[in-house]
Amino acid sequence: RKLTDAERDRLRETLKEIKPEGYGLIVRTAASGATREQLEADVKRLVHRWEQVQERIAKAKPLTEVYREPELAMRVIRDVFGPEYSELICDDRQLIEQIQEYLYDVSPDLAQTVTHYEGEEPLFDAYEITNQVRRALEKKEWLSAGGDLIIEKNEAMWGIDGNNGKVVGDTNHEENGLQNN
């Protein structure tokens, strides 16, 4: 996603006003539409985190970890999850608590969209995610016109072979290929 010029300018101006002395800021596209208050809260949270890291550094012995990036699930929430999603479904209570704690800090209205899945079958099976991933990884992709694409990777490149498949058409092979494409 890209920010519009107007949104980029708005964010730049807002952040110039709230940037703490001696700090720099990098803005992700997820900041699009964020209010001044949300941006201020985010900057405050990040400055606090940096101060905690600095305190750990002062006390740390060599080879001691002073900061660790969040686990994958939390990085996905941070980088992808936003107001365009109506619900986040999770089957792990501990992870739900972590997600909600994070969301209460950065976007409290989104914390309410996190729900606990309590179904009998595994979550990925209940929502057909396992099948979707499996289909996405298959070599053959069926086209709505009846043809298919075979997508294969070899040492030098990705090869994509288009096939007419079930589309028989008239005796004109070129017209048949054009229709399928």
C-alpha positions as CSV (number, residue, x, y, z in Angstrom):
1,R,0.0,0.0,0.0
2,K,1.1,3.5,-0.7
3,L,0.1,6.7,1.1
4,T,-1.4,9.5,-1.0
5,D,0.6,12.7,-1.2
6,A,-1.9,14.5,0.9
7,E,-1.8,11.9,3.7
8,R,2.0,11.7,3.5
9,D,2.1,15.5,4.0
10,R,-0.4,15.5,6.8
11,L,1.6,12.8,8.7
12,R,4.9,14.6,8.1
13,E,3.5,17.8,9.5
14,T,1.9,16.2,12.5
15,L,5.0,14.2,13.3
16,K,7.3,17.2,13.1
17,E,5.2,18.8,15.8
18,I,5.2,15.7,18.1
19,K,8.7,14.3,17.5
20,P,10.7,14.3,20.8
21,E,14.0,16.1,20.7
22,G,16.9,13.7,19.8
23,Y,14.6,11.1,18.2
24,G,13.8,10.1,14.6
25,L,10.6,8.6,13.4
26,I,9.7,6.2,10.6
27,V,6.1,6.0,9.7
28,R,4.5,2.8,8.3
29,T,1.6,3.0,5.8
30,A,-0.5,1.6,8.7
31,A,-0.5,5.1,10.1
32,S,-2.7,6.2,7.3
33,G,-5.8,7.9,8.8
34,A,-4.4,7.9,12.3
35,T,-5.3,10.9,14.5
36,R,-2.8,13.2,16.1
37,E,-3.8,11.6,19.5
38,Q,-3.1,8.1,18.2
39,L,0.3,9.2,16.8
40,E,1.2,10.9,20.0
41,A,0.3,7.8,22.0
42,D,2.3,5.6,19.7
43,V,5.4,7.9,20.0
44,K,5.0,7.9,23.7
45,R,4.8,4.1,23.9
46,L,7.9,3.7,21.7
47,V,9.9,6.3,23.6
48,H,9.0,4.4,26.8
49,R,10.1,1.1,25.3
50,W,13.4,2.7,24.2
51,E,14.0,4.1,27.7
52,Q,13.4,0.6,29.1
53,V,16.0,-0.8,26.6
54,Q,18.5,1.9,27.7
55,E,18.0,0.9,31.3
56,R,18.6,-2.7,30.5
57,I,21.7,-1.8,28.6
58,A,23.1,0.1,31.6
59,K,22.6,-2.9,33.8
60,A,23.4,-5.7,31.3
61,K,26.4,-7.9,31.3
62,P,28.1,-8.8,28.0
63,L,26.0,-11.0,25.7
64,T,22.8,-10.3,27.7
65,E,19.7,-9.7,25.6
66,V,18.2,-6.3,26.1
67,Y,15.4,-6.3,23.5
68,R,13.7,-8.9,21.4
69,E,11.2,-8.3,18.6
70,P,7.8,-9.8,19.3
71,E,6.9,-13.3,18.1
72,L,5.5,-13.7,14.6
73,A,1.8,-13.5,15.5
74,M,2.4,-10.1,17.2
75,R,4.4,-8.8,14.3
76,V,1.6,-9.7,12.0
77,I,-0.9,-7.9,14.2
78,R,1.4,-4.9,14.4
79,D,2.1,-4.8,10.6
80,V,-1.2,-6.0,9.1
81,F,-4.2,-5.8,11.4
82,G,-6.2,-2.6,11.2
83,P,-9.6,-1.1,11.1
84,E,-10.4,-2.6,7.7
85,Y,-10.8,-6.0,9.5
86,S,-14.0,-6.6,11.3
87,E,-12.8,-9.6,13.5
88,L,-9.7,-11.4,14.6
89,I,-10.4,-15.0,15.6
90,C,-7.8,-16.8,17.8
91,D,-7.9,-20.2,19.6
92,D,-5.2,-19.5,22.1
93,R,-6.3,-17.6,25.2
94,Q,-2.7,-16.5,26.1
95,L,-2.1,-15.1,22.7
96,I,-5.5,-13.3,22.8
97,E,-4.4,-11.6,26.0
98,Q,-1.1,-10.5,24.4
99,I,-2.9,-9.2,21.3
100,Q,-5.5,-7.3,23.3
101,E,-2.9,-5.8,25.6
102,Y,-1.0,-4.6,22.6
103,L,-4.2,-3.3,20.9
104,Y,-5.4,-1.5,24.0
105,D,-2.1,0.5,23.8
106,V,-2.1,1.3,20.1
107,S,-5.8,1.2,19.0
108,P,-8.3,0.4,21.8
109,D,-11.3,0.1,19.5
110,L,-9.6,-2.8,17.7
111,A,-9.1,-4.7,20.9
112,Q,-12.9,-5.4,20.9
113,T,-12.7,-7.2,17.6
114,V,-10.6,-10.1,19.0
115,T,-12.7,-13.2,19.7
116,H,-11.9,-16.6,21.1
117,Y,-12.6,-19.6,18.9
118,E,-14.1,-22.5,20.9
119,G,-15.2,-24.9,18.1
120,E,-14.7,-28.6,18.2
121,E,-12.6,-28.9,15.0
122,P,-9.3,-27.0,14.6
123,L,-9.6,-23.3,13.8
124,F,-7.8,-23.6,10.4
125,D,-10.1,-26.5,9.4
126,A,-13.3,-24.7,10.5
127,Y,-12.5,-21.8,8.3
128,E,-11.0,-23.8,5.4
129,I,-7.6,-22.2,5.8
130,T,-5.7,-25.4,5.6
131,N,-7.4,-26.2,2.2
132,Q,-6.8,-22.7,0.9
133,V,-3.1,-22.8,1.8
134,R,-2.8,-26.3,0.2
135,R,-4.5,-25.1,-2.9
136,A,-2.3,-22.0,-3.1
137,L,0.8,-24.2,-3.0
138,E,-0.4,-26.5,-5.8
139,K,1.2,-26.3,-9.2
140,K,-2.1,-26.2,-11.1
141,E,-4.5,-23.2,-10.9
142,W,-7.8,-23.7,-12.6
143,L,-9.2,-20.7,-14.5
144,S,-12.8,-19.8,-14.7
145,A,-12.9,-20.3,-18.4
146,G,-12.0,-24.0,-18.0
147,G,-8.3,-23.7,-18.7
148,D,-5.5,-23.9,-16.2
149,L,-2.1,-22.5,-15.4
150,I,0.8,-24.7,-14.3
151,I,3.3,-22.8,-12.1
152,E,6.6,-24.3,-11.4
153,K,9.9,-23.0,-10.1
154,N,13.2,-24.4,-11.3
155,E,16.8,-23.3,-10.7
156,A,16.7,-20.4,-13.1
157,M,13.1,-19.1,-13.1
158,W,9.5,-19.5,-12.4
159,G,7.7,-21.2,-15.4
160,I,4.1,-20.5,-16.1
161,D,2.4,-22.7,-18.7
162,G,-1.1,-21.8,-19.8
163,N,-3.3,-24.6,-21.0
164,N,-6.7,-24.5,-22.7
165,G,-7.8,-27.5,-20.7
166,K,-11.5,-28.2,-20.9
167,V,-12.0,-25.3,-23.4
168,V,-12.3,-27.1,-26.8
169,G,-13.8,-24.2,-28.8
170,D,-14.0,-24.3,-32.6
171,T,-11.5,-25.6,-35.0
172,N,-9.6,-22.3,-35.0
173,H,-6.8,-22.9,-32.5
174,E,-5.8,-19.3,-32.3
175,E,-9.3,-18.1,-31.5
176,N,-9.6,-20.8,-28.9
177,G,-6.4,-19.7,-27.2
178,L,-7.4,-16.0,-27.3
179,Q,-10.8,-16.8,-25.6
180,N,-9.1,-18.9,-22.9
181,N,-6.5,-16.2,-22.2
